[in-house]
Structure formats: structure tokens, C-alpha cells
């Protein structure tokens, strides 16, 4: 049995669907009730912050997908991983972040580095996934596109190889099912760097409607983002978006290594999710 935490999110939900379609016994874990899960998938409501309740989440599992929501400051990585070990879990796949490697001094990703250390030292089979920026971050623009066919964003022409969450889910499913991925750290990106301005063009093409791009300063963008995201997360996000390192702009081969095909382009994500912007 495979347990998927964060099972209702942009990665967790398609991961559950992929595993179920492959015939795996799946338990989907989320903090809130879940609707629309595939037939045969069990659901457990739970929280990784509740260490005492982890036995009820992990018991009977052969493999666990660990996804840390938010900054995860309330979590205790060593105890969470120890609970998986105590329950007889054999394999853990951790969703970390590329920034855990490229920005080792980043306070906002300290919890993910602690999880990586705990997972690698667990004695279990492990795989660490380090996705770069998510294509689905473009959902932040959905209201403006729907209401005014406008996107306001900073760093208009700074390009990053954002990754489709479906590709993260695909690599996760492979790693959960196949021990050949054990002991590996995969950096997951899209096939080419794409700038915010280019993303907006792709959304316009998907909608078959004009969408105006309005350039924001970094300060303007920060004042908007801190309304609904922690300040540390916003500062880290803007730093990468505005001044990415060469490594953060590099296209990684790891999606293709794991799945035997090229990663999906942002334009494919835009076409698939165009109804959210219509």
C-alpha cells in the first residue's frame, strides 16, 4: 500500500490518480476532506504535525510520499521519518525543492533540508525530488485574467524552466513503485526556460484571447504576495525570480531520465488548465 500525503494538491492529486490507474492500493492523506478521488482509493484525514497520529496514517504502508506544506516550521522531520520506520515502511519519496540545493543558506527551505537529512539517514529506500518553480504558480494570475484579461508580474523577461506538476507526479509514481530510483536525488524542471511574459503569451494562445502583461517592480509584487504568503517564502520566491543562479536556469535531464520522455512545456500546462483562466 502506498500513502500519499498532501493528496489534494497540484502534485498529490495527479499522483494518486497515476498510482490508482497503475493498480496500486493507495491511501490519500490530506488535512481536509477530499472529494473526487479515484474509485478504490482510501482517504484519511491527518496532519504531519500530529506526530502521535502518524501511526494511523502510515500503518500498513510499503511506501510513503512525503509532501511538506507551507514552510513546515511546525513539523519535526526526525520524528515523522521515525514513525514511518516504526510502521514498517520500506520506501520514502520526499518532495523537496531545488532551492534546498542551490540556496543552502535559505531560511525558508531549512525545513526541507532537515527532511532530506532525515530521509537519507533513515535506513529506508529513499528518493528525493527537487522540483524547480511550478508551472501552476501561474494560477496566481487567474483572477486578473478572468476579470480583466491582464497579468501583473515582476521580472518580465527573466526565464526559468518551470516544471509541470504532472511531471513531478509522474516521477514520484515511478520512484514509489520502482526500487531502481532508490538513493537518487532528482532535480525536476521543464524543457526550456520561459519568462513571465512568455507564459502570458502561452496563456493567451490557450485562451485564444489577448492577455495584457503589466510589469511590476519587485516591491510592488512583494506587497501583493505577502497578503497571502509568509514573508520568508515571498522573499525567497522573488529572489529566485529576479536573480536566478545559472543552476536554477539550467534545464535538468532528470524528468527524462526517470520517465523516458521529455518534460512537458509550459504551453501544454496552459492548454490543459485554460478553463481556470476563462
VOGU-3710 file (C-alpha; in Angstrom, 3 decimals, decimal comma):
1> xxxxxxxxxx> 0,000/0,000/0,000  1,213/3,495/-0,855  0,397/6,519/1,305  0,343/9,920/-0,393  0,408/12,951/1,885  -0,763/16,300/0,534  -3,057/14,231/-1,663  -5,393/17,023/-2,777  -2,735/19,430/-4,103  -1,294/20,156/-7,539
11> xxxxxxxxxx> 1,083/17,185/-7,286  -0,707/14,937/-4,814  -3,979/14,597/-6,698  -2,479/13,553/-10,064  -0,058/11,287/-8,193  -2,967/9,491/-6,531  -4,641/9,154/-9,938  -1,493/7,749/-11,572  -0,950/5,202/-8,812  -4,582/4,111/-8,817
21> xxxxxxxxxx> -4,542/3,746/-12,611  -1,455/1,523/-12,264  -3,400/-0,787/-9,947  -1,720/0,236/-6,701  -3,524/0,236/-3,372  -3,470/3,912/-2,378  -4,320/5,848/0,748  -4,708/9,578/0,180  -3,936/11,785/3,196  -4,984/15,415/3,480
31> xxxxxxxxxx> -5,771/17,899/6,214  -9,282/18,435/4,914  -11,938/16,127/3,444  -11,205/15,086/-0,126  -13,664/14,789/-2,986  -13,352/13,239/-6,399  -10,699/10,646/-5,588  -10,471/7,635/-7,915  -12,580/4,617/-7,093  -10,897/2,312/-4,614
41> xxxxxxxxxx> -8,642/4,982/-3,107  -8,964/5,251/0,662  -8,838/8,644/2,329  -7,519/9,524/5,767  -7,727/12,984/7,221  -4,490/13,815/9,022  -1,625/16,209/9,531  2,111/15,532/9,611  2,334/17,971/12,523  0,372/15,475/14,634
51> xxxxxxxxxx> 3,224/13,051/15,324  1,074/10,970/17,670  -1,408/10,367/14,855  1,144/9,214/12,292  0,802/5,526/13,170  -2,767/5,701/11,944  -1,593/7,233/8,674  1,454/5,063/7,963  0,461/1,671/9,348  0,345/-0,974/6,629
61> xxxxxxxxxx> 2,161/1,164/4,074  5,056/-0,116/1,985  5,862/3,323/0,589  5,109/6,928/1,575  5,126/10,152/-0,406  6,093/12,989/1,917  4,945/16,452/0,914  5,585/19,346/3,286  3,026/22,139/3,055  3,952/25,802/3,518
71> xxxxxxxxxx> 7,185/26,453/5,364  6,554/23,447/7,616  8,048/25,161/10,670  5,727/23,222/12,954  6,983/19,850/11,701  9,574/17,538/13,264  11,293/15,700/10,406  13,201/13,156/12,518  10,058/12,100/14,368  7,957/11,895/11,211
81> xxxxxxxxxx> 10,510/9,707/9,449  10,992/7,604/12,602  7,235/6,986/12,681  7,387/5,676/9,115  10,255/3,359/10,046  8,390/2,103/13,119  5,328/1,319/10,989  7,337/-0,890/8,625  7,501/1,489/5,661  10,215/0,380/3,244
91> xxxxxxxxxx> 10,410/3,336/0,863  10,033/7,115/1,189  9,859/9,613/-1,647  10,269/13,191/-0,432  9,096/16,249/-2,342  11,742/18,828/-1,510  12,788/21,829/-3,628  15,588/22,696/-5,999  16,376/25,596/-3,676  17,349/23,180/-0,924
101> xxxxxxxxxx> 20,412/22,544/-3,066  21,006/25,826/-4,857  20,387/28,086/-1,826  21,659/26,126/1,186  21,573/29,201/3,432  17,939/29,996/2,642  15,935/30,144/5,882  12,696/29,435/4,037  13,954/25,998/2,946  15,672/24,926/6,156
111> xxxxxxxxxx> 12,815/22,530/6,979  13,188/20,779/3,621  16,919/20,365/4,160  16,123/18,822/7,562  13,664/16,422/5,911  16,258/15,454/3,305  18,762/14,674/6,069  16,209/12,620/7,994  15,094/10,642/4,943  18,629/9,902/3,761
121> xxxxxxxxxx> 19,627/8,724/7,239  16,540/6,596/7,802  17,930/3,292/6,583  14,975/3,018/4,186  14,960/3,166/0,402  14,615/6,852/-0,415  14,309/9,210/-3,351  14,409/12,996/-3,065  12,630/15,130/-5,649  13,811/18,713/-6,037
131> xxxxxxxxxx> 11,403/20,491/-8,403  12,138/23,999/-9,568  9,387/26,589/-9,982  5,937/25,153/-10,659  4,032/25,962/-13,835  0,943/26,007/-11,604  2,215/29,154/-9,861  0,518/30,867/-12,800  -2,794/30,224/-11,016  -1,909/33,383/-9,063
141> xxxxxxxxxx> -2,799/35,255/-12,255  -6,157/33,567/-12,824  -8,410/36,202/-11,261  -6,769/39,040/-13,202  -7,000/37,125/-16,459  -10,650/36,227/-15,898  -11,745/39,708/-14,838  -9,574/41,987/-16,983  -7,503/39,830/-19,345  -4,443/41,250/-17,577
151> xxxxxxxxxx> -1,426/39,787/-15,759  0,680/41,972/-13,478  4,022/40,408/-12,555  7,661/41,321/-11,915  10,821/40,278/-13,786  9,045/40,152/-17,136  11,916/38,693/-19,155  13,775/36,556/-16,598  13,308/32,974/-17,769  13,187/29,838/-15,608
161> xxxxxxxxxx> 12,460/26,229/-16,696  9,245/25,834/-14,693  8,030/22,272/-14,239  4,557/20,878/-14,827  3,175/19,305/-11,610  2,079/16,330/-13,729  5,736/15,598/-14,408  6,551/15,785/-10,703  3,703/13,349/-10,073  4,980/11,061/-12,825
171> xxxxxxxxxx> 8,482/10,894/-11,394  7,040/10,411/-7,909  4,907/7,491/-9,088  7,916/5,863/-10,722  10,044/6,290/-7,602  7,319/4,940/-5,304  6,855/1,813/-7,413  10,365/1,004/-8,645  13,393/0,458/-6,371  15,666/1,407/-9,271
181> xxxxxxxxxx> 15,146/5,039/-8,228  16,308/4,467/-4,657  19,177/6,603/-3,415  18,723/9,257/-6,099  18,069/12,975/-5,929  16,209/14,260/-8,966  16,098/17,934/-9,963  12,864/18,408/-11,899  12,397/21,202/-14,456  10,546/21,892/-17,650
191> xxxxxxxxxx> 12,142/21,531/-21,117  13,123/25,188/-21,672  13,381/28,379/-19,612  10,266/30,509/-20,018  9,786/34,079/-18,795  6,621/35,534/-17,228  5,970/37,464/-20,436  6,268/34,235/-22,458  3,986/32,417/-20,010  1,343/35,088/-20,509
201> xxxxxxxxxx> 1,629/34,672/-24,280  1,092/30,939/-23,844  -1,998/31,587/-21,726  -3,327/33,986/-24,356  -2,789/31,345/-27,051  -4,553/28,727/-24,924  -7,493/31,074/-24,364  -7,456/32,341/-27,965  -7,808/35,815/-26,479  -5,441/38,730/-25,849
211> xxxxxxxxxx> -3,941/38,976/-22,364  -2,034/42,135/-21,443  1,200/41,890/-19,465  1,786/44,672/-16,911  5,298/44,851/-15,443  5,519/45,262/-11,658  8,518/46,290/-9,615  9,817/43,788/-7,077  8,467/45,978/-4,259  5,007/46,108/-5,832
221> xxxxxxxxxx> 4,955/42,351/-6,269  6,091/41,785/-2,686  3,344/43,987/-1,262  0,758/41,880/-3,079  2,203/38,451/-2,296  2,648/38,973/1,453  -1,115/39,331/1,741  -1,485/35,558/1,440  2,033/34,043/1,699  4,604/34,134/4,548
231> xxxxxxxxxx> 7,186/36,891/4,150  10,119/34,444/4,141  8,514/32,482/1,316  7,805/35,635/-0,685  11,349/36,977/-0,296  12,808/33,637/-1,369  10,460/33,429/-4,344  11,270/36,936/-5,554  14,992/36,370/-5,152  14,882/33,332/-7,430
241> xxxxxxxxxx> 12,546/35,005/-9,926  14,668/38,142/-10,158  18,210/36,873/-9,726  18,313/33,159/-10,513  21,620/31,352/-10,462  22,935/29,576/-13,536  21,927/26,274/-11,950  18,381/27,497/-11,370  18,121/28,459/-15,041  19,558/25,165/-16,248
251> xxxxxxxxxx> 17,273/22,556/-17,789  17,688/19,330/-15,835  17,695/15,949/-17,634  16,139/14,155/-14,662  12,485/14,083/-15,781  13,571/12,392/-18,998  15,926/10,055/-17,111  13,121/8,930/-14,819  10,257/8,780/-17,318  11,957/8,128/-20,652
261> xxxxxxxxxx> 10,393/11,178/-22,262  10,943/14,923/-22,335  9,192/17,062/-19,718  6,014/18,904/-20,652  6,249/22,510/-21,851  4,508/25,382/-20,072  2,281/25,778/-23,117  0,899/22,268/-22,520  0,111/23,193/-18,908  -1,625/26,369/-20,124
271> xxxxxxxx> -3,754/24,493/-22,649  -4,753/21,865/-20,071  -5,686/24,462/-17,458  -7,151/27,192/-19,677  -10,648/26,787/-18,142  -9,321/28,182/-14,845  -8,468/31,443/-16,652  -11,525/31,695/-18,908
//
